[in-house]
Amino acid sequence: MKIALVTGANKGIGRAAAEQLAALGMTVLIGARDPHRGEQAAAALRERGADVHALVLDVTDRAGVQAAAARIEERHGHLDVLVNNAGITGSGQVSPQDATDQIPSSVDLDLVRAVFETNVLGVIAVTNAMLPLLRRSPAPRIVNVSSHAASLTLTGNPDGPFSALLPSAAYTPSKAALSALTVQYANELRKDGILVNAAAPGFVDTDSNNHTGFLTPAQGAAVVVCLATLGEDGPTGGFFSADGPVPW
């Protein structure tokens, strides 16, 4: 039985990815900071026949991350798929393009630190804790959920589709850092057969953008699931959306 862990999976893209991975026959662990919300999401998916279980996991709590890894080892012995989905915009219930508090020249450094703590350092903490379990899989896969906003090519084009986005010193740079991190993990783990890629789900209707997105969570999760189930000849160190490669 394949075991998958999706962080931040009690709602939105993470929950949709968990549901789709379970539909493929995997046992899926829903990582969530709030035990009640995690169990609610898992119970709802189990009612639909999915083999899904809640796992308390705050990616910014190092001891908690290690405890989660120990629990997976105790119950399952290995891990086949890690989806680093947990993330924050840093601006409450507004979309990054409306985040006036992230303007570089006036941003609060505590906000920047908080965003990077979850979106970058949290990914490192979880990935490193889960790597011993992933190494026990015959086909381990790591997917880092990113954003089109991470693309320097797209956001740096003054005449491009992202020119209307407000400059951001927190969320957007954190996702660009996640891209760099994805490549570095891919370079290190390539020899071990661990494929590591970043996914851009698109503008999905979620809490993080106050439900202004036009894609459903299920549509956004499709590329995540695709990367999580790549064959042995699949790419690594790439950045992909449902339409194909995303420029760095």
Secondary structure, DSSP 8 states (H G I E B T S, - for coil): --EEEETT-SSHHHHHHHHHHHHTT-EEEEEESSHHHHHHHHHHHHTTT--EEEEE--TT-HHHHHHHHHHHHHHTS--SEEEE-----SSSSS-GGG-GGG-GGG--HHHHHHHHIIIIIHHHHHHHHHHHHHTTSSS-EEEEE--GGG-HHHHT-TTSTTTTS---SSHHHHHHHHHHHHHHHHHHHGGGT-EEEEE---SB-SGGGTT--SB-HHHHHHHHHHHHT--TT---S-EEETTEE---
